[in-house]
Amino acid sequence: MKQMDESESRLLEQRLTERLFDLYDRIGQGTGYWANYFLRDLKRLGGLEVARKLLNARAVSEGFERLKKEHLLRESVEAVVLEPQ
């Protein structure tokens, strides 16, 4: 398997961050649920660190529970990181 160089890695991180900003907007507009802590962390840490934080959490996030309630788990950070690139 080919190893990614630093510029490829940064590009993927940037795409992930953009994808998560898009997700935030679509979920907010579609459900009225605006995940303010998620947005704050996304702006401060970027998509990769937000994904790491959520995936390593001991408990399920409020946002994940809300997406589950709305039948939108396909729009979760967990689903996004599993998408092929």
LOLODO-765432 format. One record per residue (C-alpha): residue number from 1; residue in three letters; x, y, z. Coordinates in pm, whole numbers, plus 50000, padded with zeros to 5 digits. Example, Ala and Ser with C-alpha at 12.3 -4.5 7.8 and 13.67 -1.06 7.14 Angstrom:
2
> 1/ALA/51230/49550/50780 $
> 2/SER/51367/49894/50714 $
REM end
This chain:
85
> 1/MET/50000/50000/50000 $
> 2/LYS/50126/50345/49904 $
> 3/GLN/50200/50576/50196 $
> 4/MET/50050/50923/50182 $
> 5/ASP/50280/51223/50173 $
> 6/GLU/50220/51528/50390 $
> 7/SER/50041/51732/50123 $
> 8/GLU/49801/51445/50046 $
> 9/SER/49732/51408/50416 $
> 10/ARG/49659/51781/50456 $
> 11/LEU/49427/51769/50154 $
> 12/LEU/49229/51481/50303 $
> 13/GLU/49208/51662/50637 $
> 14/GLN/49081/51974/50459 $
> 15/ARG/48820/51771/50270 $
> 16/LEU/48703/51610/50593 $
> 17/THR/48670/51949/50761 $
> 18/GLU/48472/52086/50464 $
> 19/ARG/48250/51778/50462 $
> 20/LEU/48175/51820/50833 $
> 21/PHE/48093/52190/50791 $
> 22/ASP/47854/52092/50512 $
> 23/LEU/47704/51824/50732 $
> 24/TYR/47653/52076/51015 $
> 25/ASP/47467/52313/50781 $
> 26/ARG/47246/52045/50623 $
> 27/ILE/47151/51885/50954 $
> 28/GLY/47078/52223/51110 $
> 29/GLN/46862/52336/50819 $
> 30/GLY/46686/52002/50791 $
> 31/THR/46613/51940/51158 $
> 32/GLY/46653/52269/51339 $
> 33/TYR/46922/52107/51554 $
> 34/TRP/47230/52328/51551 $
> 35/ALA/47516/52142/51720 $
> 36/ASN/47695/52443/51865 $
> 37/TYR/47968/52253/52052 $
> 38/PHE/48038/52052/51737 $
> 39/LEU/48070/52372/51534 $
> 40/ARG/48295/52532/51795 $
> 41/ASP/48526/52231/51796 $
> 42/LEU/48523/52205/51419 $
> 43/LYS/48634/52567/51386 $
> 44/ARG/48894/52536/51660 $
> 45/LEU/49033/52186/51600 $
> 46/GLY/48944/52092/51243 $
> 47/GLY/48765/51785/51114 $
> 48/LEU/49028/51524/51192 $
> 49/GLU/49056/51616/51559 $
> 50/VAL/48679/51643/51596 $
> 51/ALA/48642/51296/51447 $
> 52/ARG/48910/51159/51680 $
> 53/LYS/48745/51322/51979 $
> 54/LEU/48401/51180/51897 $
> 55/LEU/48529/50834/51808 $
> 56/ASN/48735/50809/52127 $
> 57/ALA/48465/50939/52362 $
> 58/ARG/48348/50710/52640 $
> 59/ALA/47985/50806/52584 $
> 60/VAL/47769/50861/52280 $
> 61/SER/47737/51230/52193 $
> 62/GLU/47416/51426/52214 $
> 63/GLY/47447/51493/51841 $
> 64/PHE/47470/51123/51759 $
> 65/GLU/47160/51056/51971 $
> 66/ARG/46976/51334/51789 $
> 67/LEU/47075/51195/51449 $
> 68/LYS/46954/50854/51562 $
> 69/LYS/46621/51003/51666 $
> 70/GLU/46590/51177/51328 $
> 71/HIS/46688/50855/51142 $
> 72/LEU/46996/51033/51004 $
> 73/LEU/47284/50819/51127 $
> 74/ARG/47410/50809/50767 $
> 75/GLU/47494/51177/50828 $
> 76/SER/47699/51117/51142 $
> 77/VAL/48072/51182/51176 $
> 78/GLU/48109/50807/51226 $
> 79/ALA/47949/50741/50886 $
> 80/VAL/48153/51012/50715 $
> 81/VAL/48487/50868/50829 $
> 82/LEU/48385/50530/50687 $
> 83/GLU/48320/50673/50340 $
> 84/PRO/48576/50560/50083 $
> 85/GLN/48812/50830/49960 $
REM end
